[in-house]
Amino acid sequence: MENSTVKRILCIEDEPEMIDLIKLILGRRGYDVHGATGGIEGARLVREILPDLVLLDLMMPDMDGWEVYQQMKADPATRNIPVIVVTAKAQNIDKVLGLHIAKVDDYIAKPFGPQELLDSVEKILGQKSSS
């Protein structure tokens, strides 16, 4: 039953152009991509649409990605949604180390290529679809 449905992805990112790019790349592959411009909106939308996957930017002015991540993990309804963190290459290594501690599912560094994004998304959703 599950694999006939379109996978829904929520992209939480403060740059609208980045959301458009991700929608373009993943939309071509048949994913249903929703965008949230900022952490507060993102945290709300995660609970509303319960996506199959969240693409989460760490650096956002209103509420950073870690806070969104912690809220997701604290809520039983959203705790098991996989998260791919999107981070700028220049960001400090603590954030990346934090990923391993926080059990983030994957992470991609900006700027990333379309294939890199697709590989990451398909790796995670491919693992999930078997459940």
C-alpha positions as CSV (number, residue, x, y, z in Angstrom):
1,M,0.0,0.0,0.0
2,E,2.7,2.4,1.0
3,N,4.9,2.4,-2.1
4,S,2.0,3.3,-4.5
5,T,1.8,6.7,-2.8
6,V,3.9,9.6,-3.8
7,K,6.7,10.3,-1.4
8,R,6.2,13.7,0.3
9,I,9.3,15.8,1.1
10,L,9.4,18.9,3.2
11,C,12.2,21.3,2.5
12,I,12.9,23.7,5.3
13,E,15.2,26.4,4.0
14,D,15.3,30.2,4.4
15,E,16.2,30.8,0.7
16,P,13.2,30.6,-1.6
17,E,15.5,30.1,-4.6
18,M,17.0,27.0,-2.9
19,I,13.5,25.6,-2.3
20,D,12.6,26.2,-5.9
21,L,15.7,24.4,-7.1
22,I,15.0,21.4,-4.8
23,K,11.4,21.3,-6.0
24,L,12.6,21.3,-9.6
25,I,15.2,18.5,-9.1
26,L,13.0,16.3,-6.9
27,G,9.7,17.1,-8.7
28,R,11.1,15.7,-11.9
29,R,11.5,12.4,-10.1
30,G,7.9,12.4,-9.1
31,Y,8.3,13.5,-5.5
32,D,5.8,15.8,-3.9
33,V,7.9,18.6,-2.5
34,H,6.7,21.2,0.0
35,G,8.7,24.2,1.1
36,A,8.9,26.1,4.3
37,T,10.9,29.3,4.4
38,G,12.2,29.2,8.0
39,G,12.3,27.0,11.0
40,I,9.1,28.2,12.7
41,E,7.0,27.5,9.6
42,G,9.0,24.3,9.0
43,A,8.3,22.9,12.5
44,R,4.6,23.6,12.0
45,L,4.4,22.0,8.6
46,V,6.2,18.9,9.7
47,R,3.4,18.3,12.2
48,E,0.7,19.2,9.6
49,I,1.8,17.2,6.6
50,L,3.9,14.5,8.3
51,P,6.3,14.2,5.3
52,D,8.2,11.0,4.4
53,L,11.4,13.0,4.5
54,V,12.6,16.4,5.7
55,L,15.4,18.4,4.1
56,L,16.6,20.7,6.8
57,D,18.8,23.7,6.5
58,L,20.7,24.4,9.7
59,M,21.3,28.2,9.3
60,M,18.0,30.0,9.4
61,P,17.3,33.4,11.0
62,D,14.1,32.6,12.9
63,M,14.7,29.2,14.4
64,D,17.8,27.2,13.5
65,G,17.7,23.7,12.1
66,W,18.9,22.0,15.3
67,E,15.9,23.4,17.1
68,V,13.5,22.1,14.4
69,Y,15.3,18.8,14.6
70,Q,15.0,18.6,18.4
71,Q,11.3,19.5,18.2
72,M,10.7,16.7,15.6
73,K,12.5,14.1,17.7
74,A,10.6,15.2,20.9
75,D,7.2,14.5,19.2
76,P,6.2,10.9,18.8
77,A,4.2,11.8,15.7
78,T,7.3,13.1,13.9
79,R,10.1,11.3,15.7
80,N,10.6,8.7,13.0
81,I,10.6,11.0,10.0
82,P,14.1,10.8,8.4
83,V,16.1,14.1,8.1
84,I,18.7,15.1,5.6
85,V,20.6,18.1,6.9
86,V,21.6,20.7,4.3
87,T,24.6,22.7,5.4
88,A,27.0,25.2,3.9
89,K,30.5,23.7,3.3
90,A,32.1,26.5,5.3
91,Q,30.1,25.6,8.4
92,N,32.2,24.5,11.4
93,I,32.9,20.8,11.9
94,D,31.1,20.8,15.3
95,K,27.8,20.8,13.3
96,V,28.9,17.8,11.3
97,L,30.1,16.0,14.4
98,G,26.8,16.8,15.9
99,L,25.0,15.0,13.1
100,H,26.6,11.7,14.1
101,I,25.6,12.2,17.7
102,A,22.1,13.4,16.8
103,K,21.6,10.4,14.4
104,V,20.7,12.6,11.4
105,D,20.0,10.3,8.5
106,D,22.3,12.1,6.0
107,Y,23.7,15.4,5.2
108,I,24.6,17.3,2.1
109,A,26.8,20.4,1.8
110,K,25.9,23.4,-0.2
111,P,26.5,24.0,-3.0
112,F,25.4,20.5,-4.1
113,G,24.7,19.0,-7.5
114,P,21.3,17.6,-8.5
115,Q,22.6,14.1,-8.5
116,E,24.0,14.4,-5.0
117,L,20.6,15.5,-3.7
118,L,18.8,12.7,-5.6
119,D,21.3,10.1,-4.4
120,S,20.8,11.1,-0.8
121,V,17.0,11.3,-1.0
122,E,16.7,8.0,-2.9
123,K,19.1,6.3,-0.5
124,I,17.0,7.2,2.5
125,L,13.5,6.8,0.9
126,G,14.7,3.5,-0.7
127,Q,15.6,2.2,2.7
128,K,12.2,3.3,4.1
129,S,10.0,1.9,1.3
130,S,10.8,-1.7,2.3
131,S,9.2,-1.3,5.7
